[in-house]
Amino acid sequence: MLHQLIELLTSFATGLINTLGHWGVFIGMVLESACIPLPSEVIMLFGGFLTAQGTLNFWGVVWAGVLGNVVGSVLAFWAGANGGRPFLEKYGKYILFNHHHLDQADRWFSRYGEWAVFFGRILPVIRTFISLPAGIARMNFVKFLIFTLIGCIPWNIALTYMGLKLGQNWQSVEPYFRPVSYAIIIAVICGIIWFFINNRRKR
């Protein structure tokens, strides 16, 4: 089931880029950064492959990816600040999430948020969702924007370059990202479970 979903998302991403070119890269990365798990590895590797074919421009692909990331991240940040936070303030008690936890998140993002955003942009899975909690915690928006931009650049350059060098074999490297993604997903799930168990014990 998971493999079929990955194949479906891969086909959608490559089809989007084949049809719209640089705009396809931009739209794909907007979706990826707006908490829609469209694999950026596929988008940028395929974009790099098309630069090797002469269809797209290398820096055009890179900056389409970076700007797409920034736009999608801003949308997710806005959703977290204007939708996610009021929701947690009103209904968080039903999932053992209270104002104290929001205050903790506010303080944490105020102190470490820029580095969380920067390094989060380089990690698979985390990069897709880091903007939402930053918005919920109402991290300083200017800092969020700056570190999102800086964090997106090396990731997009690296993947585009790999796609360029690999050419027709661009798909051979993408599966190597999956174990890392799965490990991060498991770690996040374990962290959520630990949070609820620990919070229940305190109560």
N, C-alpha and C positions, 0 to 999 in steps of 0.2 A: 504493500500500500504506500509506504513512504517512498520507495523507489519510483513508483508510478507518478507520485506527486512531484518528485524532483525532475523526472523526465518531462512532465507537463510544463513545469515552470521554465525549464531549459528551452523547450520548444517555443514557448511564448516569448522569452527574452530574445532568442536568436531571430525569430520571425519579426519582432518589433524593429530590431536593428537592420535587418535585411530590407525592410520596407521603408523605414524613415531615416536610416543613416545616423548621423550625429544626433539628430533629434530623438531617435530611438534610444540611443545611449542615455541621453538626458532624461527622457521620460522613465526609462527603466530604473535609473538611479534615484529619481524622485520617489518612485514607488518603494524601492528598497529601503530608503531612509525614512519613509513615512510609516514604518512598522508593518509593511507588506513583505513577507519573506521571499522576495525575488532575488535569486543569488547574484550578488555583485561579481563573484568570481566568474560566472558565465558571461555576464554582460561585458566586463572589461577585457577578459581573455578573448572573447569573440570579436570585440572591437579591435583589439590588437591584431588578431588574425586578418581582419579586413584591411588593416593598414598595410600588412605584408602583401596583400593582393592588389594594393593600389586603389582600393575602393574608397577608403577613408583616410583622413589625415591623422598622424600620430597625436599631435598636440590638440587637435580638434576633439579626438576621442577622450583624451585626458581631461580637458577642461569641461567637456560636456558631462563627464562623470562627476567631476568635482562640484560643478554648479548644481547638478542634479541632486547630489548629496546634501548640499547646503539648503536648497529649497525644500527638499523632503524633511530634513531635520528641523527646519523652522516650523513646518506644518505640524510635525509631531510634538515639538516643544509647545506650540500654541494649544494643541489639543490637550496636552497634559496640564497646562496652566489654567485653561478655561473650561475644561470638561472633566479631566481626571481628578483634579484637586477638589472641586465642589462635590463630586461623586463620593470621594473617600471621606470628606468631612461629614457628609450626610449619612452614608451607608457603611462606612468603614467599620463601625462597631459590630456589624454582623459577621465580619470576617476577622474579628479581633484586631482591627487596625484603628487606632484612636489618634487624637490630636497630638499626644505625646510623640507618637511615631512620626507624624508629619513635622513636628518641631525638630526632631532628631535629623530627619532627612534634610530639612532646611539648613541646619547648622553644618551638616556634613558636606552638602553641595556648596555652601558658602565658603568652606575651608578647602575642600579638595576637588570641587566640581570641575575646574578647568582641566586638571590632569585626568580625571575620570572620563571626561568627554574626549580628550586627546587620545588616550590609549584605547578607549572604547571604540574609536573609529577604526582602529587597526585590527581589532579582534573579530573573527567571524561570529555571527549571531548577535553578540553584544552590540556591534556597530549598528545593527538594524533597530535596536530598541533603546539605546542609551538616551536619546533625546526626550523620550516620554517622561521618565522619572526626573530628568533635569527640569522639565517644564512643571511637573507636579511640585517639585521642591522650589520652584521659582528662582532658579539660579540666575545670577546677573546675566541679562540677555546679551550684552556686548561681549562679555567674556565667553559665553556659550558660542556665539557666532564666530569669534576669532579662532578659538581652539577647535571648533568643528572644521573650519576651513583648513587650518594647518594640519589637522589630523587626517583629512581626506586626501591631501596631495600625494604623500608617499605611497599610500595604498593603491591609488589609481594609476600612478606612474608605473609601479612595480608590475601590476597585473597587465596593463597595456603592453609593456615591454616584453613580458613573458609570452603573451599572445603573439606579438610581432616575431619573436625569435622562434617560437614553436611552429608557427605557420599552420599547416594542415593538422598537426598533432596537438593543437591547443587543448582539445578535450582530454588528452592523456593526463594533464596535471590537475584538472578540476576535482577528480575523485579523491586526491590526497588531502583536500581541504575538509572533506566530509567527516573523517574521524575526529578532527579537531572540533568541528561544529557540534558533533554528537557529544563529545566530552564536555563542552561548555554548556550544552543544553542540560545534561545530567547534573552538572555542578549547580546550575541555576535552580533546577527543580529541588535538589537536595537542600540548597540554601533556603528556599521558600518553606519546605517542610520543617526544617530546623527552626525557622522563625516562628511558625505557628505552634510547634510543640513547646518551644521555650517560653513563648508568650502565654500559652495555656497554663504551664506550670507556675508562672508568676502570679497568674490570676487565682 
